[in-house]
Amino acid sequence: MKARFLYLIFFVALSMACQVAQQQPPAEPSQPVRLSDGQPDIQGLWGNILENIASLNIEPGPHLLQIGAPEFEALRSFPGFVLDPPDGVLPHQPWALERRNQAMQEFLAPSPAMMDPQTRGWPNGIPRENYYSSNQNGPIQILQPPGYVVFLYEIHHEFRIVPLDGRSHPGEDIKLWEGDSRGRWEGNTLVIDVTNHNDSTRFDVMGNFHSDEMRVTERWTIVDQDTLEYRATIDDPNVYTKPWMIGVTFERGPEGNEILEYAGVEGETGVQTAAAIQAFEANNPQ
């Protein structure tokens, strides 16, 4: 823990001397300002435009209601943000769909086994850490010291340090909450390969999950100075029948926005509270 903290402090200190954009005229959307090491400049605070609903469910809400999700107003009109398959429905293996549906049917009053890991104060993992972040709920701050892209999340105060030098991932026996990230620039798109996940995170409250063999390919594309398009392809043959992709839009935070203290951390009493409510309801039927 101490080494991890010092590692973060090192990179935050670097951010104080982070690259200054070369003096150029204002960039066109197709020609972003570049930093001294050639990286397109995406430094700043960003949030997804879907806000909190993105973490509730990634599939179309009406579809979930149709297959048995409890009635919930926010599901009625939410289209989800799965781009592939085109219908927005995840290609689960049969056993995985059964497990997901159990969590979905309990999501309003989950048993401890079906509780969203986020309720326990655990990290969200990638890609959920990204689309749970918004300018209202808690933004992402992106820093670009030479040779790296650093993501600082207000949520859980998590962070990712993404090297751009082509180094390899660690061994397969290393499993991390946020996975292991290795990046490269393809024109104006930052491509990040994320491996070495643990299997303790989920994609949403509804119970969509993954194995520790999941591989995520992220693509952060500059649309203009204030807009990033995010795409993430999930490849996990242990749980799904084929790869699938999500997509959300990020907008630059308003002037004066900053990362604040986050109060949802490991040790939250949500699990115990839910269990107590269930026990009370079981002993006091209406």
C-alpha positions in Angstrom: 0.0 0.0 0.0 2.8 2.4 0.9 4.6 1.7 -2.4 1.4 2.2 -4.3 0.8 5.5 -2.6 4.3 6.7 -3.3 4.1 5.7 -6.9 0.9 7.8 -7.2 2.6 10.8 -5.5 5.5 10.5 -8.0 3.2 10.8 -11.0 1.1 13.6 -9.4 4.3 15.5 -8.8 5.2 15.0 -12.4 1.8 16.5 -13.4 2.8 19.7 -11.8 5.5 19.9 -14.5 3.3 18.2 -17.1 3.9 19.0 -20.7 2.9 22.4 -21.9 1.2 22.5 -25.3 3.4 23.9 -28.0 2.5 27.4 -28.9 0.2 27.0 -31.9 -3.0 28.6 -33.2 -6.2 27.0 -31.8 -6.5 23.5 -33.1 -9.1 22.2 -35.5 -11.0 19.1 -34.4 -8.9 17.0 -36.8 -5.6 18.7 -35.7 -5.5 18.8 -31.9 -2.8 20.7 -30.0 0.2 18.4 -29.4 2.5 18.3 -26.4 6.3 18.3 -26.4 6.6 14.6 -26.8 4.1 14.5 -29.7 1.0 13.3 -27.8 -2.3 15.0 -28.6 -3.3 17.1 -25.6 -6.3 15.6 -23.7 -5.2 16.9 -20.3 -8.0 18.2 -18.1 -11.2 17.0 -16.3 -13.7 14.9 -18.2 -17.1 13.3 -17.5 -19.5 11.1 -19.5 -22.7 12.7 -20.6 -24.9 9.9 -19.4 -24.3 10.7 -15.7 -25.1 8.0 -13.1 -27.6 6.0 -15.2 -24.6 4.5 -17.1 -23.6 2.4 -14.1 -27.2 1.1 -13.4 -27.4 -0.9 -16.6 -25.5 -1.0 -19.9 -28.2 -2.8 -21.9 -31.5 -1.2 -23.1 -33.8 -0.7 -20.1 -37.0 -1.8 -22.0 -35.3 -5.1 -22.9 -34.5 -5.8 -19.3 -38.0 -5.0 -18.2 -39.3 -7.3 -20.9 -37.3 -10.3 -19.6 -38.2 -9.8 -15.9 -36.3 -6.9 -14.3 -38.2 -5.3 -11.5 -40.2 -2.2 -12.5 -38.0 0.8 -12.2 -38.8 4.2 -13.8 -35.2 4.9 -14.9 -35.2 1.7 -17.1 -38.2 2.7 -19.2 -36.5 5.0 -21.6 -32.8 4.3 -21.1 -31.4 2.9 -24.4 -28.2 1.6 -22.9 -24.9 2.1 -24.6 -23.9 -1.2 -26.0 -23.0 -0.5 -29.7 -22.2 -4.0 -30.8 -24.3 -6.2 -31.0 -26.6 -3.6 -32.7 -29.6 -4.6 -30.6 -27.6 -3.7 -27.4 -28.2 -7.1 -25.9 -25.0 -8.8 -24.5 -24.1 -12.2 -26.0 -24.0 -14.2 -22.7 -23.3 -17.8 -22.5 -26.4 -19.6 -21.1 -25.0 -20.2 -17.6 -23.8 -16.6 -17.5 -27.2 -15.2 -18.5 -28.8 -17.3 -15.7 -26.5 -15.8 -13.2 -26.9 -12.3 -14.5 -30.7 -12.6 -14.4 -30.7 -13.7 -10.8 -28.8 -10.5 -9.9 -31.1 -8.4 -12.1 -34.2 -9.7 -10.4 -32.8 -8.9 -7.0 -31.2 -5.5 -7.8 -33.7 -3.4 -5.8 -33.2 -5.6 -2.7 -30.1 -7.8 -3.3 -29.0 -10.7 -1.2 -25.3 -10.3 0.0 -24.2 -12.8 -2.7 -25.9 -10.7 -5.5 -24.8 -7.3 -4.1 -23.1 -4.9 -6.5 -19.4 -4.8 -5.6 -19.6 -1.1 -5.8 -22.0 -1.1 -2.8 -19.2 -2.7 -0.8 -16.9 0.2 -1.6 -14.8 -1.9 -3.9 -13.2 -0.4 -7.1 -15.3 -0.4 -10.2 -12.7 -1.9 -12.5 -12.2 -1.1 -16.2 -14.3 -0.1 -18.2 -16.9 0.7 -15.5 -14.6 3.2 -13.7 -14.7 5.3 -16.8 -18.5 5.4 -17.5 -19.4 5.8 -13.9 -17.4 9.1 -13.9 -19.2 12.3 -14.8 -18.8 16.0 -14.2 -21.7 15.8 -11.6 -20.9 12.4 -10.0 -17.1 12.7 -10.0 -14.9 13.4 -13.0 -11.7 11.9 -14.4 -8.6 14.0 -14.5 -6.2 13.2 -17.3 -2.5 14.1 -17.0 0.2 13.5 -19.6 3.7 13.5 -18.3 6.2 12.6 -21.0 5.7 9.0 -22.2 2.5 8.3 -20.1 -1.2 9.0 -19.8 -2.4 9.1 -16.2 -6.1 8.8 -15.2 -7.1 10.1 -11.8 -10.6 9.2 -10.7 -12.6 11.0 -8.1 -14.6 7.8 -7.6 -12.8 5.7 -4.9 -9.8 7.9 -5.6 -8.6 5.2 -8.0 -6.0 5.9 -10.7 -4.3 4.3 -13.7 -0.8 5.0 -15.0 -0.7 4.0 -18.7 2.8 3.8 -20.2 3.2 4.4 -23.9 6.6 2.8 -24.5 5.4 -0.6 -25.7 6.4 -2.6 -22.5 4.7 -5.9 -22.0 2.0 -6.8 -19.5 2.9 -8.6 -16.3 2.5 -12.3 -15.9 -1.0 -13.9 -16.1 -0.9 -14.7 -12.4 -1.1 -11.0 -11.5 -4.7 -9.9 -11.1 -5.6 -6.3 -10.4 -8.8 -4.3 -9.6 -8.2 -1.9 -12.5 -6.3 -4.3 -14.7 -3.0 -3.5 -16.3 -3.0 -0.9 -19.0 -0.6 -0.4 -21.9 -1.3 2.4 -24.4 -0.3 3.8 -27.8 -1.5 6.6 -30.0 -3.0 5.9 -33.4 -3.4 9.3 -34.9 -5.8 11.2 -32.6 -7.0 8.0 -30.9 -5.5 6.7 -27.6 -5.7 2.9 -27.7 -5.3 1.1 -24.4 -5.0 -2.6 -24.0 -6.2 -3.7 -20.5 -5.5 -7.2 -19.2 -4.8 -8.9 -15.8 -8.2 -8.1 -14.3 -9.5 -9.8 -11.2 -13.1 -11.2 -11.4 -14.5 -9.2 -8.5 -15.9 -6.2 -10.4 -19.0 -5.9 -12.6 -20.2 -3.8 -15.5 -23.4 -2.5 -13.8 -25.8 -2.8 -10.9 -27.9 -5.3 -13.0 -25.3 -7.9 -12.6 -23.4 -8.1 -15.9 -20.0 -9.6 -15.0 -16.8 -10.9 -16.4 -14.0 -13.4 -15.7 -10.4 -12.7 -14.8 -9.5 -13.6 -18.4 -11.3 -10.5 -19.8 -9.4 -8.3 -22.2 -10.6 -4.7 -22.8 -9.5 -2.6 -25.7 -10.2 1.1 -25.1 -10.2 3.8 -27.7 -10.3 7.4 -26.7 -10.8 9.5 -29.8 -10.5 13.3 -29.9 -13.6 14.9 -31.5 -12.8 18.4 -30.6 -11.1 20.4 -27.8 -14.1 19.6 -25.4 -15.2 16.2 -26.6 -13.8 12.6 -26.4 -15.5 9.6 -27.8 -14.9 6.4 -25.7 -15.2 2.9 -27.1 -14.3 -0.3 -25.2 -14.4 -3.7 -26.8 -14.8 -6.5 -24.2 -13.4 -10.0 -25.1 -14.1 -12.6 -22.5 -14.8 -16.1 -24.0 -15.3 -17.5 -20.5 -18.5 -15.6 -20.1 -19.7 -14.4 -23.6 -20.1 -16.0 -26.9 -18.3 -13.2 -28.8 -16.7 -9.9 -28.2 -18.9 -6.8 -27.7 -18.5 -3.1 -27.5 -19.8 -0.1 -25.5 -19.5 3.6 -26.3 -20.1 6.8 -24.5 -19.2 10.5 -25.0 -17.1 12.5 -22.6 -17.2 16.2 -22.3 -14.7 18.5 -20.7 -15.6 19.7 -17.3 -16.8 23.3 -16.6 -14.4 26.0 -15.6 -13.3 25.5 -11.9 -14.3 21.8 -11.8 -11.9 19.7 -9.7 -11.6 16.3 -8.1 -13.0 16.3 -4.5 -12.9 13.9 -1.6 -14.9 10.7 -2.2 -16.6 9.1 0.7 -17.6 5.7 -0.6 -14.8 3.3 0.3 -14.2 -0.3 1.5 -15.9 -0.8 4.8 -19.3 0.7 3.8 -22.2 -0.9 5.7 -24.4 -1.3 2.6 -24.2 -5.1 2.7 -25.1 -5.4 6.4 -27.9 -2.9 6.0 -29.4 -4.8 3.1 -29.2 -8.0 5.0 -30.9 -6.4 8.0 -33.7 -5.1 5.8 -34.3 -8.5 4.2 -34.4 -10.2 7.6 -36.9 -7.6 8.9 -39.1 -8.0 5.8 -39.0 -11.8 6.1 -40.0 -11.7 9.7 -42.7 -9.0 9.2 -44.7 -9.9 6.1 -47.2 -7.4 5.0 
